[in-house]
Amino acid sequence: MAVADHEAWIRFAVTAWAEDRLYAFAIVTAGGAVLGGCSLEGVDRQRSAANLSYWVRSSATGRGVARTAARLLGEWGIGTLGLHRVEISMVTTNAASRAAAVGSGAVAEGVLRNKARWGGESRDMAVFSFVPTDFALG
């Protein structure tokens, strides 16, 4: 990715944060090495909900990075933003993402059949969530 692409993403994220639409974070080590990113996106104040996403560099997988980030961001969304629901969804075939959601303590809610579509194909999505009582905040 070119520097201009990174700069454009940062400008977008800053604007979206100010507009209460997206809250994006870098996942870094104490020394500042980038391990990945996570975000709350699609913030819907009427429903008091958002979608949580995460990605981790392949060199940092298998160390609990996504699991920890998901837990911290879910709690932040509920405790700081006042959301009542934070969803995590992924293609059912993404075993690593499903394991991260389970490890984070998010509650498995089920599978939404044909929920997503790309590459000309429909995909089933697994859905997990956090609610205030998951953090003793409700």
C-alpha positions as CSV (number, residue, x, y, z in Angstrom):
1,M,0.0,0.0,0.0
2,A,1.4,3.4,-0.9
3,V,1.9,6.2,1.6
4,A,-0.8,8.2,-0.1
5,D,-3.2,5.3,0.5
6,H,-2.3,5.2,4.2
7,E,-2.8,9.0,4.4
8,A,-6.2,8.8,2.7
9,W,-7.3,6.1,5.2
10,I,-6.1,8.2,8.2
11,R,-8.0,11.2,6.9
12,F,-11.1,9.1,6.4
13,A,-10.8,7.5,9.8
14,V,-10.4,10.9,11.5
15,T,-13.5,12.3,9.8
16,A,-15.5,9.2,10.5
17,W,-14.5,9.3,14.2
18,A,-15.7,12.9,14.4
19,E,-19.0,11.9,12.8
20,D,-19.5,9.0,15.2
21,R,-19.5,6.5,12.3
22,L,-16.2,4.6,12.8
23,Y,-13.7,4.2,15.5
24,A,-10.4,2.7,14.2
25,F,-7.4,1.7,16.3
26,A,-3.9,0.3,15.5
27,I,-2.9,-2.7,17.5
28,V,0.8,-2.1,18.5
29,T,3.3,-3.6,20.9
30,A,4.7,-1.6,23.8
31,G,7.6,-0.8,21.5
32,G,5.4,0.5,18.8
33,A,5.5,-2.4,16.3
34,V,2.2,-2.7,14.4
35,L,0.5,-6.0,14.9
36,G,-2.8,-5.2,13.2
37,G,-5.9,-3.0,13.6
38,C,-9.4,-3.1,14.9
39,S,-12.4,-0.9,14.6
40,L,-16.0,-0.3,15.5
41,E,-17.8,0.5,12.3
42,G,-21.3,1.1,11.2
43,V,-22.1,2.8,14.5
44,D,-25.9,3.0,14.6
45,R,-27.1,5.3,17.5
46,Q,-30.8,4.4,16.9
47,R,-30.0,0.7,17.5
48,S,-27.2,1.6,19.9
49,A,-25.0,-0.9,18.1
50,A,-21.9,-1.3,16.0
51,N,-19.9,-3.9,14.2
52,L,-16.4,-4.9,15.5
53,S,-13.7,-6.0,13.1
54,Y,-10.1,-6.9,13.5
55,W,-7.1,-8.0,11.4
56,V,-3.7,-9.2,12.5
57,R,-0.5,-9.3,10.5
58,S,0.3,-12.9,9.6
59,S,3.6,-12.6,11.6
60,A,1.6,-11.9,14.7
61,T,-1.2,-14.6,14.4
62,G,-1.6,-17.3,17.0
63,R,-0.7,-15.1,19.9
64,G,-4.1,-13.9,21.1
65,V,-3.8,-10.4,19.5
66,A,-7.2,-10.4,17.8
67,R,-8.9,-12.0,20.9
68,T,-7.5,-9.4,23.2
69,A,-8.2,-6.5,20.9
70,A,-11.8,-7.7,20.4
71,R,-12.4,-7.9,24.1
72,L,-10.9,-4.5,24.8
73,L,-12.7,-2.8,22.0
74,G,-16.0,-4.4,22.8
75,E,-15.8,-3.2,26.3
76,W,-14.7,0.3,25.2
77,G,-17.7,0.5,22.8
78,I,-20.1,-0.4,25.5
79,G,-18.5,1.4,28.4
80,T,-17.3,4.5,26.7
81,L,-19.6,5.0,23.7
82,G,-22.6,3.7,25.5
83,L,-23.5,1.1,23.0
84,H,-25.9,-1.7,23.9
85,R,-24.7,-4.2,21.3
86,V,-21.4,-4.8,19.6
87,E,-21.5,-7.5,16.9
88,I,-18.6,-9.5,15.4
89,S,-19.4,-11.3,12.2
90,M,-17.2,-13.3,9.8
91,V,-17.5,-15.8,7.0
92,T,-18.2,-19.2,8.6
93,T,-15.1,-20.7,6.9
94,N,-12.8,-18.2,8.7
95,A,-11.7,-20.5,11.5
96,A,-9.1,-18.1,12.9
97,S,-11.6,-15.2,13.2
98,R,-14.2,-17.5,14.8
99,A,-11.6,-18.7,17.3
100,A,-10.7,-15.0,18.1
101,A,-14.3,-14.2,18.7
102,V,-14.8,-17.2,21.0
103,G,-11.6,-16.4,22.8
104,S,-12.6,-12.8,23.4
105,G,-15.7,-14.0,25.3
106,A,-18.2,-12.8,22.6
107,V,-21.3,-14.9,22.6
108,A,-22.0,-17.0,19.6
109,E,-25.5,-16.2,18.2
110,G,-25.7,-18.3,15.1
111,V,-25.2,-18.3,11.4
112,L,-26.9,-15.9,8.9
113,R,-27.2,-17.9,5.7
114,N,-26.2,-16.0,2.5
115,K,-25.7,-12.9,4.5
116,A,-22.7,-11.6,2.5
117,R,-22.0,-11.7,-1.2
118,W,-18.7,-11.1,-3.1
119,G,-17.0,-12.7,-6.0
120,G,-20.3,-13.7,-7.4
121,E,-21.0,-16.0,-4.5
122,S,-23.2,-15.9,-1.4
123,R,-21.5,-16.5,1.9
124,D,-22.8,-17.6,5.3
125,M,-21.7,-15.4,8.2
126,A,-21.2,-16.4,11.8
127,V,-22.4,-13.8,14.3
128,F,-21.1,-13.2,17.8
129,S,-21.9,-10.3,20.1
130,F,-21.1,-8.4,23.3
131,V,-23.7,-6.7,25.4
132,P,-23.3,-4.6,28.6
133,T,-23.8,-7.6,31.0
134,D,-20.8,-9.3,29.4
135,F,-18.6,-6.7,31.1
136,A,-20.6,-6.2,34.3
137,L,-21.6,-2.8,32.8
138,G,-25.3,-3.5,32.4
